[in-house]
């Protein structure tokens, strides 16, 4: 029965439905990553009967989400630490556990236009059936620094588009489609993409850093490896796992590290990858100036939402693994669904050094058994020296603790670019049986099922925002890329988003407070004080021997 369901869904993806002339509701869009939209219902966070945990719904009370439909399995969680939950679950999960849907998928819009052309005046769209509709865009979030402008309109008017949004009535009774997400359909993954392996001196890092990160470069795809070169690429309907790396922003000096997410979905016959799902982790305890909320979300919204799409403020890079079996992709998605339940519940809190977008994603893979090689940290001497310097110059022990945590964290968990590089290189090694280590069951399954590895370069969409560049790979590179004078840094302030006490229970009630003084620094300070005390004691004895008096 399970095999039959998977085959039916594969048929749904492979056999593309004819493009409809009018907007369709988002639950008729066909696919949401590895899932079918027939498995979900549209709602907002105020829904009373949907199976999503209340902590997750709280973040989306005013926005549209897809939640599991009635009688569909929903991801659960155990009352333990998130990664312990994943390890325990994966050691005993069966095939049926892999069908459980995410607690929610953030859509933001109720309708989809499958294919349209934007008129040169930017006021109308022509649907694929020939019908014309009025066109508008969702308003700019007040805190957003920049937005869609004439250059954006010109870019989109030159190519076929897919959109998410909502239809509204004009004063004359005509329909107008107000877009929140616009996806360029020429950003596709054709099966005809050239095979071009890494040449001498070429690495994943040099690809990312080419042309200052490629924000203004053309969109491109390149097959870095395939199991059977020269033979027909029968990829349609097959599962994919993608590594998404977003670059440095051009207008925020706190964002040179970039961003990272893991992608799951199925390869579509026409190369469209807008319906894949991205597992996007952001800080839940502050309001993003662009309106980003941490969630599982479709690729078109993740990259091309007019307010918070990553492609509107930096270049991006993706490595896609095409798989013969969908099990590795389904295992990861099912595992990360459980992690989201813990995250929304505040069983653990987003931390820019210890539990960020890279760390959470990579920890989950490692919990499943993908032992991506670590690359170490900056070292205790450097971290300690930075702590003392920053704490002294900023007169803040908390600031010193932040820099200490950054420099003492293992870099694959800290830097999105290092995570992308380490995982990408390990995928290449798994594909070619060159890892040099004893493989876990998950690694064997991943390696055995790899059919192809595709590199994708995604430029920044033109707008009023400054162009970004490649993300940094180290703290030293970060400091070179940001202005030397910290007072000159461009920093975008955010407002806190307090989590309701009434929604806290279990581990959310047991959050540990971080000391502003790291243990090694504290031990060093205690040692110095003991040393000073010892010297003082000797001086005191000498003075007393000479009849001196301390005042």
PAZAGU-354654 format. One record per residue (C-alpha): x, y, z; residue in one letter; residue number from 1. Coordinates in Angstrom, 1 decimal. Example, Ala and Ser with C-alpha at 12.3 -4.5 7.8 and 13.67 -1.06 7.14 Angstrom:
<recs>
((12.3; -4.5; 7.8); A; 1)
((13.7; -1.1; 7.1); S; 2)
</recs>
This chain:
<recs>
((0.0; 0.0; 0.0); X; 1)
((2.8; 2.4; 0.9); X; 2)
((4.6; 1.6; -2.4); X; 3)
((1.4; 2.3; -4.3); X; 4)
((1.0; 5.7; -2.7); X; 5)
((4.5; 6.7; -3.5); X; 6)
((4.1; 5.6; -7.1); X; 7)
((0.9; 7.5; -7.5); X; 8)
((2.5; 10.7; -6.1); X; 9)
((5.5; 10.2; -8.5); X; 10)
((3.0; 10.0; -11.4); X; 11)
((1.4; 13.2; -10.2); X; 12)
((4.7; 15.0; -10.3); X; 13)
((6.0; 13.5; -13.6); X; 14)
((2.8; 14.0; -15.5); X; 15)
((2.5; 17.8; -15.4); X; 16)
((-1.1; 19.0; -15.3); X; 17)
((-2.1; 21.4; -18.1); X; 18)
((-1.5; 25.0; -17.1); X; 19)
((-4.8; 26.6; -16.1); X; 20)
((-5.8; 30.0; -17.4); X; 21)
((-6.9; 31.4; -14.0); X; 22)
((-5.4; 31.4; -10.6); X; 23)
((-5.8; 28.2; -8.6); X; 24)
((-6.0; 27.8; -4.8); X; 25)
((-2.7; 26.9; -3.2); X; 26)
((-4.1; 23.5; -2.1); X; 27)
((-4.6; 22.5; -5.8); X; 28)
((-1.0; 23.3; -6.8); X; 29)
((0.0; 19.6; -6.9); X; 30)
((3.1; 19.4; -4.8); X; 31)
((4.7; 20.7; -1.7); X; 32)
((8.2; 19.2; -1.7); X; 33)
((7.8; 15.4; -1.1); X; 34)
((4.1; 15.8; -0.2); X; 35)
((1.0; 16.3; -2.3); X; 36)
((-1.2; 19.4; -1.7); X; 37)
((-4.1; 16.9; -1.5); X; 38)
((-2.6; 16.0; 2.0); X; 39)
((-3.0; 19.5; 3.4); X; 40)
((-5.7; 22.1; 4.2); X; 41)
((-5.3; 25.9; 4.1); X; 42)
((-5.7; 27.7; 7.4); X; 43)
((-4.1; 30.4; 9.6); X; 44)
((-2.8; 30.1; 13.1); X; 45)
((-6.2; 30.7; 14.6); X; 46)
((-7.5; 27.4; 13.3); X; 47)
((-9.2; 25.4; 16.1); X; 48)
((-9.4; 21.9; 14.6); X; 49)
((-6.0; 21.6; 12.8); X; 50)
((-3.5; 19.1; 14.4); X; 51)
((-0.6; 21.6; 14.6); X; 52)
((0.8; 22.3; 18.1); X; 53)
((-0.4; 25.7; 19.6); X; 54)
((3.1; 27.0; 19.9); X; 55)
((3.6; 26.8; 16.1); X; 56)
((0.2; 28.3; 15.3); X; 57)
((0.9; 31.3; 17.5); X; 58)
((3.5; 32.6; 15.0); X; 59)
((1.0; 32.6; 12.1); X; 60)
((-2.3; 33.8; 13.5); X; 61)
((-2.5; 36.5; 10.7); X; 62)
((-0.9; 34.5; 7.9); X; 63)
((-1.8; 31.6; 5.6); X; 64)
((-0.3; 28.2; 6.3); X; 65)
((-0.8; 24.6; 5.1); X; 66)
((-1.5; 22.2; 7.8); X; 67)
((-2.1; 18.4; 7.6); X; 68)
((-5.5; 17.5; 6.4); X; 69)
((-7.9; 15.4; 8.4); X; 70)
((-6.8; 11.8; 8.8); X; 71)
((-3.2; 12.6; 7.6); X; 72)
((-0.3; 11.8; 9.9); X; 73)
((1.4; 14.8; 11.5); X; 74)
((4.9; 14.9; 12.9); X; 75)
((5.2; 14.3; 16.6); X; 76)
((7.9; 14.9; 19.2); X; 77)
((9.2; 13.2; 22.4); X; 78)
((9.7; 15.1; 25.7); X; 79)
((13.5; 15.1; 25.3); X; 80)
((16.1; 17.3; 23.8); X; 81)
((15.5; 17.8; 20.0); X; 82)
((18.5; 15.9; 18.7); X; 83)
((18.1; 13.1; 21.2); X; 84)
((14.5; 12.8; 20.0); X; 85)
((15.8; 12.5; 16.4); X; 86)
((18.3; 9.8; 17.3); X; 87)
((15.8; 7.8; 19.3); X; 88)
((13.1; 8.2; 16.6); X; 89)
((15.5; 7.2; 13.7); X; 90)
((16.7; 4.1; 15.5); X; 91)
((13.2; 2.7; 15.6); X; 92)
((11.2; 4.5; 12.9); X; 93)
((9.5; 2.5; 10.2); X; 94)
((8.4; 3.5; 6.7); X; 95)
((5.1; 4.9; 7.9); X; 96)
((6.8; 7.4; 10.2); X; 97)
((8.3; 9.0; 7.1); X; 98)
((4.9; 10.0; 5.9); X; 99)
((4.2; 12.4; 8.8); X; 100)
((3.7; 15.9; 7.5); X; 101)
((5.3; 19.0; 9.0); X; 102)
((3.4; 20.8; 11.7); X; 103)
((2.8; 23.6; 9.1); X; 104)
((4.1; 24.9; 5.8); X; 105)
((4.2; 28.7; 5.5); X; 106)
((2.5; 29.7; 2.3); X; 107)
((1.5; 33.3; 2.9); X; 108)
((-0.8; 33.4; -0.1); X; 109)
((-4.0; 31.6; -1.0); X; 110)
((-3.7; 31.4; -4.8); X; 111)
((-1.1; 30.4; -7.4); X; 112)
((-0.8; 31.6; -11.0); X; 113)
((1.0; 28.8; -12.7); X; 114)
((2.3; 30.7; -15.7); X; 115)
((1.9; 34.4; -16.8); X; 116)
((3.7; 37.2; -18.5); X; 117)
((4.0; 40.6; -16.9); X; 118)
((3.2; 43.6; -19.2); X; 119)
((5.8; 46.2; -19.8); X; 120)
((3.7; 48.8; -17.9); X; 121)
((3.7; 46.5; -14.9); X; 122)
((0.0; 46.9; -14.4); X; 123)
((-1.3; 43.7; -16.1); X; 124)
((-0.4; 40.1; -16.5); X; 125)
((-1.3; 37.8; -19.4); X; 126)
((-2.2; 34.3; -18.3); X; 127)
((-1.2; 31.3; -20.3); X; 128)
((-4.8; 30.9; -21.7); X; 129)
((-4.7; 34.4; -23.2); X; 130)
((-6.7; 36.1; -20.5); X; 131)
((-5.5; 39.4; -19.1); X; 132)
((-5.8; 40.4; -15.4); X; 133)
((-4.9; 43.5; -13.5); X; 134)
((-1.7; 43.2; -11.5); X; 135)
((-0.3; 44.6; -8.3); X; 136)
((2.2; 43.7; -5.6); X; 137)
((1.9; 43.2; -1.9); X; 138)
((2.8; 46.3; 0.1); X; 139)
((6.3; 46.8; 1.5); X; 140)
((6.8; 45.9; 5.1); X; 141)
((7.5; 49.3; 6.9); X; 142)
((10.8; 48.0; 8.4); X; 143)
((12.1; 46.6; 5.1); X; 144)
((15.0; 48.8; 3.8); X; 145)
((14.2; 48.4; 0.1); X; 146)
((11.8; 47.0; -2.3); X; 147)
((10.6; 46.2; -5.8); X; 148)
((11.3; 49.0; -8.2); X; 149)
((11.5; 49.8; -12.0); X; 150)
((14.5; 47.4; -12.3); X; 151)
((12.5; 44.6; -10.7); X; 152)
((9.6; 45.2; -13.0); X; 153)
((11.9; 45.2; -16.1); X; 154)
((13.5; 41.9; -15.0); X; 155)
((10.2; 40.1; -14.5); X; 156)
((8.7; 41.5; -17.7); X; 157)
((11.4; 39.7; -19.7); X; 158)
((10.5; 36.1; -18.8); X; 159)
((7.6; 33.7; -18.0); X; 160)
((6.5; 33.8; -14.4); X; 161)
((4.9; 31.8; -11.7); X; 162)
((3.2; 33.7; -8.8); X; 163)
((1.7; 33.3; -5.4); X; 164)
((-0.8; 35.9; -4.2); X; 165)
((-4.5; 36.7; -3.9); X; 166)
((-7.2; 38.0; -6.3); X; 167)
((-9.0; 41.2; -5.3); X; 168)
((-11.8; 43.0; -6.9); X; 169)
((-11.2; 46.4; -8.5); X; 170)
((-13.8; 49.3; -8.2); X; 171)
((-15.0; 48.5; -11.7); X; 172)
((-15.6; 44.8; -10.7); X; 173)
((-12.6; 43.4; -12.6); X; 174)
((-10.2; 41.0; -11.0); X; 175)
((-6.7; 42.0; -10.0); X; 176)
((-4.0; 39.6; -8.9); X; 177)
((-1.8; 41.0; -6.1); X; 178)
((1.4; 39.0; -6.0); X; 179)
((3.4; 38.3; -2.9); X; 180)
((5.8; 35.9; -4.6); X; 181)
((7.1; 36.0; -8.2); X; 182)
((9.1; 33.1; -9.5); X; 183)
((11.0; 33.4; -12.9); X; 184)
((10.2; 30.1; -14.7); X; 185)
((13.5; 30.3; -16.7); X; 186)
((15.2; 29.6; -13.3); X; 187)
((14.8; 25.9; -14.0); X; 188)
((16.8; 22.7; -13.7); X; 189)
((16.8; 21.2; -17.2); X; 190)
((17.9; 17.5; -17.5); X; 191)
((20.1; 18.7; -20.4); X; 192)
((22.4; 20.7; -18.1); X; 193)
((26.0; 20.1; -19.1); X; 194)
((28.2; 17.6; -17.2); X; 195)
((31.2; 19.7; -16.0); X; 196)
((33.1; 18.2; -13.2); X; 197)
((35.4; 20.3; -11.0); X; 198)
((38.6; 21.0; -12.9); X; 199)
((42.1; 21.4; -11.4); X; 200)
((42.1; 24.2; -8.9); X; 201)
((38.3; 24.4; -8.9); X; 202)
((36.4; 23.8; -5.7); X; 203)
((32.9; 24.4; -4.4); X; 204)
((34.4; 27.5; -2.6); X; 205)
((35.8; 28.9; -5.8); X; 206)
((32.4; 28.4; -7.5); X; 207)
((30.7; 30.3; -4.8); X; 208)
((33.2; 33.1; -4.7); X; 209)
((33.5; 33.6; -8.5); X; 210)
((32.5; 37.0; -9.7); X; 211)
((32.3; 38.4; -6.1); X; 212)
((29.6; 35.9; -5.4); X; 213)
((27.7; 36.3; -8.6); X; 214)
((24.9; 38.6; -7.5); X; 215)
((24.8; 40.2; -11.0); X; 216)
((25.7; 37.1; -12.9); X; 217)
((23.4; 35.0; -15.0); X; 218)
((21.4; 32.1; -13.5); X; 219)
((23.2; 28.8; -14.3); X; 220)
((23.2; 25.1; -13.6); X; 221)
((26.0; 22.6; -13.9); X; 222)
((26.1; 18.8; -13.3); X; 223)
((29.2; 18.2; -11.2); X; 224)
((28.8; 14.4; -11.1); X; 225)
((26.5; 11.7; -12.4); X; 226)
((26.6; 8.0; -12.0); X; 227)
((26.1; 7.1; -15.6); X; 228)
((27.5; 9.9; -17.8); X; 229)
((26.3; 9.9; -21.4); X; 230)
((23.1; 7.8; -20.7); X; 231)
((19.6; 9.2; -20.6); X; 232)
((18.8; 11.2; -17.4); X; 233)
((15.6; 9.6; -16.1); X; 234)
((15.2; 12.0; -13.2); X; 235)
((11.5; 12.9; -13.4); X; 236)
((9.7; 12.1; -10.1); X; 237)
((12.8; 11.2; -8.2); X; 238)
((13.5; 12.7; -4.8); X; 239)
((16.1; 15.3; -4.2); X; 240)
((18.0; 16.7; -1.2); X; 241)
((19.4; 20.2; -1.7); X; 242)
((21.9; 22.3; 0.2); X; 243)
((20.9; 26.0; 0.0); X; 244)
((23.5; 28.6; 0.7); X; 245)
((22.6; 32.3; 0.6); X; 246)
((25.3; 34.9; 0.4); X; 247)
((26.3; 38.1; 2.2); X; 248)
((23.9; 41.1; 2.2); X; 249)
((25.2; 44.3; 0.8); X; 250)
((23.4; 46.5; 3.3); X; 251)
((23.8; 44.7; 6.6); X; 252)
((27.3; 44.2; 8.1); X; 253)
((26.0; 41.7; 10.6); X; 254)
((24.9; 39.4; 7.7); X; 255)
((28.2; 38.7; 5.9); X; 256)
((28.0; 35.1; 7.1); X; 257)
((25.0; 34.3; 4.9); X; 258)
((22.3; 31.8; 5.5); X; 259)
((21.7; 28.1; 5.1); X; 260)
((18.8; 25.7; 4.6); X; 261)
((18.2; 22.1; 3.6); X; 262)
((15.8; 21.4; 0.7); X; 263)
((13.7; 18.4; -0.1); X; 264)
((11.4; 17.7; -3.1); X; 265)
((11.0; 15.8; -6.3); X; 266)
((12.6; 16.5; -9.7); X; 267)
((9.8; 17.7; -12.0); X; 268)
((9.8; 16.8; -15.7); X; 269)
((10.0; 20.4; -16.8); X; 270)
((12.8; 21.3; -14.4); X; 271)
((10.6; 23.5; -12.2); X; 272)
((11.9; 23.5; -8.7); X; 273)
((9.7; 26.3; -7.2); X; 274)
((7.6; 23.7; -5.3); X; 275)
((10.4; 22.1; -3.3); X; 276)
((10.4; 22.8; 0.4); X; 277)
((13.1; 24.7; 2.3); X; 278)
((13.7; 24.1; 6.0); X; 279)
((14.4; 27.6; 7.1); X; 280)
((15.6; 28.4; 10.7); X; 281)
((15.6; 32.0; 12.0); X; 282)
((15.5; 33.6; 15.4); X; 283)
((11.9; 33.2; 16.7); X; 284)
((12.4; 35.7; 19.5); X; 285)
((12.8; 38.8; 17.4); X; 286)
((10.7; 40.4; 14.6); X; 287)
((12.6; 40.2; 11.3); X; 288)
((12.7; 43.5; 9.5); X; 289)
((11.7; 41.7; 6.3); X; 290)
((8.9; 39.6; 8.0); X; 291)
((10.7; 36.3; 8.0); X; 292)
((9.4; 33.6; 10.3); X; 293)
((11.2; 30.3; 10.8); X; 294)
((9.3; 27.6; 9.0); X; 295)
((9.2; 24.9; 6.4); X; 296)
((8.3; 26.9; 3.3); X; 297)
((8.1; 26.5; -0.5); X; 298)
((11.1; 27.4; -2.5); X; 299)
((9.3; 30.1; -4.5); X; 300)
((8.4; 31.9; -1.3); X; 301)
((11.8; 31.3; 0.3); X; 302)
((13.7; 32.9; -2.6); X; 303)
((11.2; 35.2; -4.3); X; 304)
((8.8; 36.6; -1.7); X; 305)
((8.8; 40.3; -2.5); X; 306)
((9.5; 41.3; 1.1); X; 307)
((11.5; 38.4; 2.6); X; 308)
((12.7; 36.3; -0.4); X; 309)
((16.5; 35.7; 0.0); X; 310)
((17.0; 36.4; -3.7); X; 311)
((16.0; 40.0; -3.2); X; 312)
((18.9; 40.8; -1.0); X; 313)
((21.8; 38.5; -1.9); X; 314)
((23.0; 35.8; -4.3); X; 315)
((22.4; 32.2; -3.6); X; 316)
((24.0; 28.8; -4.4); X; 317)
((22.5; 25.3; -4.3); X; 318)
((23.8; 21.8; -4.6); X; 319)
((21.2; 19.3; -5.5); X; 320)
((21.5; 15.5; -5.0); X; 321)
((19.2; 13.5; -7.2); X; 322)
((18.4; 10.2; -5.6); X; 323)
((17.2; 6.8; -6.9); X; 324)
((15.3; 6.1; -3.7); X; 325)
((13.4; 8.7; -1.8); X; 326)
((14.2; 7.3; 1.6); X; 327)
((17.1; 9.6; 2.5); X; 328)
((15.1; 12.7; 1.6); X; 329)
((12.1; 11.5; 3.5); X; 330)
((14.2; 10.6; 6.5); X; 331)
((15.6; 14.0; 6.7); X; 332)
((12.3; 15.8; 6.2); X; 333)
((10.6; 13.7; 8.8); X; 334)
((13.4; 14.3; 11.3); X; 335)
((13.5; 18.0; 10.8); X; 336)
((9.7; 18.2; 11.1); X; 337)
((10.2; 16.8; 14.7); X; 338)
((12.9; 19.4; 15.3); X; 339)
((10.5; 22.2; 14.3); X; 340)
((8.0; 21.0; 16.9); X; 341)
((10.8; 21.4; 19.6); X; 342)
((11.8; 24.7; 18.1); X; 343)
((8.3; 26.3; 18.1); X; 344)
((7.8; 25.0; 21.7); X; 345)
((11.1; 26.7; 22.8); X; 346)
((12.6; 23.4; 24.0); X; 347)
((15.7; 25.0; 22.5); X; 348)
((16.3; 28.6; 21.4); X; 349)
((18.0; 29.9; 18.2); X; 350)
((21.5; 31.0; 19.0); X; 351)
((23.7; 32.8; 16.4); X; 352)
((26.8; 30.8; 17.4); X; 353)
((25.6; 27.5; 18.9); X; 354)
((22.2; 26.8; 17.3); X; 355)
((21.9; 28.7; 14.1); X; 356)
((20.6; 27.8; 10.6); X; 357)
((23.7; 25.8; 9.9); X; 358)
((24.1; 24.1; 13.3); X; 359)
((20.4; 23.0; 13.5); X; 360)
((20.4; 21.6; 10.0); X; 361)
((23.8; 19.8; 10.3); X; 362)
((23.0; 18.5; 13.8); X; 363)
((19.9; 16.8; 12.4); X; 364)
((21.9; 15.1; 9.6); X; 365)
((24.5; 14.0; 12.1); X; 366)
((21.8; 12.6; 14.4); X; 367)
((20.6; 10.5; 11.4); X; 368)
((24.1; 9.2; 10.9); X; 369)
((25.6; 11.5; 8.2); X; 370)
((29.0; 12.1; 9.9); X; 371)
((30.0; 15.2; 8.0); X; 372)
((33.7; 15.8; 8.8); X; 373)
((34.3; 18.6; 11.3); X; 374)
((36.7; 21.4; 10.6); X; 375)
((37.5; 22.6; 14.1); X; 376)
((37.3; 26.1; 15.6); X; 377)
((39.4; 29.2; 15.9); X; 378)
((41.2; 27.9; 19.0); X; 379)
((41.1; 28.8; 22.7); X; 380)
((43.9; 31.4; 22.6); X; 381)
((42.2; 33.4; 19.9); X; 382)
((38.8; 33.1; 21.4); X; 383)
((40.1; 34.1; 24.9); X; 384)
((42.1; 37.1; 23.5); X; 385)
((39.0; 38.3; 21.6); X; 386)
((36.9; 38.0; 24.7); X; 387)
((39.2; 40.2; 26.7); X; 388)
((39.6; 42.7; 23.9); X; 389)
((35.9; 43.0; 23.1); X; 390)
((34.8; 43.0; 26.7); X; 391)
((37.3; 45.8; 27.5); X; 392)
((36.6; 48.0; 24.5); X; 393)
((32.8; 47.7; 24.6); X; 394)
((32.7; 47.6; 28.4); X; 395)
((30.3; 44.6; 28.1); X; 396)
((31.0; 41.1; 29.3); X; 397)
((28.0; 40.0; 27.2); X; 398)
((29.6; 41.3; 24.0); X; 399)
((32.8; 39.5; 25.0); X; 400)
((30.9; 36.3; 25.6); X; 401)
((29.3; 36.5; 22.1); X; 402)
((32.7; 36.8; 20.3); X; 403)
((34.1; 34.0; 22.5); X; 404)
((31.2; 31.7; 21.5); X; 405)
((31.7; 32.5; 17.8); X; 406)
((35.4; 31.7; 17.9); X; 407)
((35.1; 28.6; 20.0); X; 408)
((32.3; 27.0; 17.9); X; 409)
((33.1; 24.3; 15.4); X; 410)
((33.0; 26.0; 12.0); X; 411)
((30.7; 23.6; 10.1); X; 412)
((28.0; 24.4; 12.7); X; 413)
((28.8; 28.2; 12.7); X; 414)
((29.3; 29.4; 9.1); X; 415)
((26.7; 28.6; 6.4); X; 416)
((29.5; 28.6; 3.8); X; 417)
((31.6; 26.1; 5.7); X; 418)
((28.6; 23.9; 6.2); X; 419)
((27.8; 24.0; 2.5); X; 420)
((31.4; 23.3; 1.6); X; 421)
((31.8; 20.4; 4.1); X; 422)
((28.6; 18.7; 3.2); X; 423)
((29.0; 19.3; -0.6); X; 424)
((32.5; 17.9; -0.6); X; 425)
((31.3; 14.9; 1.5); X; 426)
((28.5; 14.3; -1.0); X; 427)
((31.1; 14.2; -3.8); X; 428)
((33.2; 11.8; -1.7); X; 429)
((30.2; 9.6; -1.0); X; 430)
((29.3; 9.5; -4.7); X; 431)
((32.9; 8.4; -5.6); X; 432)
((33.5; 6.1; -2.6); X; 433)
((36.3; 8.3; -1.4); X; 434)
((35.3; 9.2; 2.2); X; 435)
((38.0; 7.1; 3.8); X; 436)
((35.8; 6.2; 6.8); X; 437)
((33.5; 3.4; 7.8); X; 438)
((30.0; 4.5; 6.7); X; 439)
((26.9; 4.5; 8.7); X; 440)
((23.7; 3.0; 7.4); X; 441)
((22.4; 6.5; 6.5); X; 442)
((25.6; 7.3; 4.6); X; 443)
((25.5; 4.0; 2.7); X; 444)
((21.9; 4.7; 1.7); X; 445)
((22.7; 8.2; 0.6); X; 446)
((25.8; 7.2; -1.3); X; 447)
((24.2; 4.2; -3.0); X; 448)
((21.2; 6.2; -4.1); X; 449)
((23.1; 9.2; -5.6); X; 450)
((22.4; 9.6; -9.3); X; 451)
((23.6; 13.1; -9.9); X; 452)
((24.9; 16.3; -8.1); X; 453)
((23.9; 19.6; -9.7); X; 454)
((25.3; 23.0; -8.8); X; 455)
((23.0; 26.0; -9.2); X; 456)
((24.0; 29.6; -9.1); X; 457)
((21.1; 32.0; -8.4); X; 458)
((21.7; 35.7; -8.9); X; 459)
((20.1; 38.5; -6.8); X; 460)
((16.9; 40.0; -8.2); X; 461)
((17.4; 43.7; -9.1); X; 462)
((15.6; 46.1; -6.8); X; 463)
((16.4; 49.2; -4.8); X; 464)
((18.5; 47.1; -2.4); X; 465)
((22.3; 47.1; -2.7); X; 466)
((23.8; 44.0; -4.3); X; 467)
((25.3; 41.4; -2.0); X; 468)
((28.3; 39.2; -2.4); X; 469)
((29.7; 35.7; -1.5); X; 470)
((29.4; 34.7; 2.2); X; 471)
((32.5; 34.5; 4.4); X; 472)
((34.2; 31.3; 5.4); X; 473)
((36.0; 32.5; 8.5); X; 474)
((36.0; 35.1; 11.2); X; 475)
((39.1; 36.8; 9.7); X; 476)
((37.4; 37.1; 6.3); X; 477)
((34.3; 38.5; 8.1); X; 478)
((36.4; 41.2; 9.7); X; 479)
((38.0; 42.1; 6.4); X; 480)
((34.7; 42.3; 4.6); X; 481)
((33.1; 44.5; 7.2); X; 482)
((34.3; 48.1; 7.9); X; 483)
((37.2; 48.2; 10.2); X; 484)
((35.6; 50.9; 12.3); X; 485)
((32.6; 49.2; 13.9); X; 486)
((30.8; 52.5; 14.3); X; 487)
((30.6; 52.5; 10.5); X; 488)
((28.8; 49.2; 10.3); X; 489)
((25.4; 49.1; 8.7); X; 490)
((23.2; 47.3; 11.3); X; 491)
((19.5; 46.7; 10.9); X; 492)
((17.8; 46.8; 14.4); X; 493)
((15.1; 44.4; 15.2); X; 494)
((12.4; 44.3; 17.9); X; 495)
((12.0; 41.5; 20.4); X; 496)
((9.1; 39.0; 20.1); X; 497)
((8.4; 37.7; 23.6); X; 498)
((7.1; 34.1; 23.7); X; 499)
((4.0; 33.8; 25.8); X; 500)
((4.6; 32.2; 29.2); X; 501)
((1.3; 30.3; 28.9); X; 502)
((2.7; 28.3; 25.9); X; 503)
((5.8; 27.2; 27.8); X; 504)
((6.0; 23.7; 29.3); X; 505)
((8.5; 20.9; 29.6); X; 506)
((12.0; 21.8; 28.4); X; 507)
((10.9; 25.3; 27.6); X; 508)
((10.7; 25.9; 31.4); X; 509)
((14.3; 24.8; 31.9); X; 510)
((16.3; 27.1; 29.8); X; 511)
((19.9; 27.5; 31.0); X; 512)
((21.3; 31.0; 31.5); X; 513)
((24.7; 31.5; 29.9); X; 514)
((27.3; 33.0; 32.1); X; 515)
((28.9; 36.2; 30.7); X; 516)
((32.3; 34.8; 31.6); X; 517)
((33.2; 31.6; 29.8); X; 518)
((34.5; 28.8; 32.0); X; 519)
((38.1; 28.9; 30.6); X; 520)
((38.3; 32.6; 31.1); X; 521)
((36.9; 32.2; 34.6); X; 522)
((39.4; 29.5; 35.4); X; 523)
((42.2; 31.7; 34.0); X; 524)
((41.0; 34.7; 36.0); X; 525)
((40.8; 32.6; 39.2); X; 526)
((44.3; 31.3; 38.5); X; 527)
((45.6; 34.8; 38.1); X; 528)
((43.9; 35.9; 41.3); X; 529)
((45.3; 33.0; 43.2); X; 530)
((48.7; 33.9; 41.8); X; 531)
((48.3; 37.5; 42.8); X; 532)
((47.1; 36.5; 46.2); X; 533)
((50.1; 34.2; 46.7); X; 534)
((52.5; 37.1; 45.8); X; 535)
((50.6; 39.4; 48.1); X; 536)
((50.9; 36.9; 50.9); X; 537)
((54.6; 36.7; 50.5); X; 538)
((54.9; 40.5; 50.5); X; 539)
((52.8; 40.7; 53.6); X; 540)
((55.0; 38.3; 55.4); X; 541)
((58.1; 40.3; 54.5); X; 542)
((56.6; 43.5; 55.6); X; 543)
((55.4; 42.1; 58.9); X; 544)
((58.9; 40.7; 59.4); X; 545)
((60.1; 44.3; 59.1); X; 546)
((57.4; 45.7; 61.3); X; 547)
((55.5; 47.4; 58.4); X; 548)
((51.9; 48.3; 58.7); X; 549)
((49.3; 47.9; 55.9); X; 550)
((46.8; 50.8; 55.8); X; 551)
</recs>
